[in-house]
Amino acid sequence: MSEGDLLTGSPHPASPARCSPTVPDGIGAVIFDFDGTLADTTTNQENSLRSALKPYGLDLDTDWYRQHCGLSIHDLLAALPGARQLPHDEIIRRSRTHLLARMHTITPMACSITLLYAAREAGVPCAVASAASRILVRPGLKALGLIPIFEAVVTREDAARGKPAPDLFLEAARCLGVPPQRCLAVEDAPDGIASALAAGMPVLRVVDGHLAPVDDSIDQTARTPRRPEAPVPRECALGRAAARRGPVSVPAPLTAESDRDGSRRRSEGA
């Protein structure tokens, strides 16, 4: 099946009429980003950070933010021009308070939710791999009624490095016990896409409310995928998303004992 092939199936009731994705053959798990992928949160996040920066006289450029919104807020502030000397902890506190107060307003991304339900109906396990903190991701999943659907929820606290490093996606694959090459990643942001590709996963990108395959040619200067030679169909184009970069080793599947050990190690290192 080529990247241009469309996979059709029975759409979830929340999906657009022409958006009915199914899971490609050979995929053993689907790993979703949260912000901008499962939930339409980008505008809320941008406004929350802009509001938190305002008392310090620093504005947030929309184009810059949209290119870096896949980063954790700690990494984003470290990269934000003019923010290095500002009190990051206080800005993060203000931003998160604003976001939590508006969590009830977030809406799902229909095509991603349709793929999620298609995966679950096919018996394919699903996880979340988000660069955001768990104190935001779990309330967001709860607001959308999605917590029971996921076998694992991996957030920034669960990996040594955030996106664009592959750690979060590799940790989600480890939790599911599925090799990265057989995990389909769903992302919206350039840094998130780079993270999934670095983990050796095929990737689908959320584009204008639709899902489109991504190849592994990432423009490291612009931090965005290179423009495809042909326009992406408006339907959800699912297929073999990324050319594999070769085998990626994965630790043994997560067990209750190893989960407790990992949690203890993370607590000791915090």
Secondary structure as UniProt FT lines:
FT   TURN            3..4
FT   TURN            13..14
FT   TURN            17..18
FT   TURN            25..26
FT   STRAND          29..32
FT   TURN            36..38
FT   STRAND          39..40
FT   HELIX           42..53
FT   HELIX           54..56
FT   HELIX           62..68
FT   TURN            69..70
FT   HELIX           73..79
FT   TURN            81..82
FT   TURN            84..85
FT   HELIX           88..101
FT   HELIX           103..105
FT   STRAND          107..108
FT   HELIX           110..121
FT   TURN            122..123
FT   STRAND          126..129
FT   HELIX           134..144
FT   HELIX           147..149
FT   STRAND          152..154
FT   HELIX           156..158
FT   TURN            163..164
FT   HELIX           167..176
FT   HELIX           180..182
FT   STRAND          183..187
FT   HELIX           190..198
FT   TURN            199..200
FT   STRAND          203..207
FT   TURN            208..209
FT   STRAND          210..214
FT   STRAND          218..219
FT   TURN            220..223
FT   STRAND          224..225
FT   HELIX           256..269
//
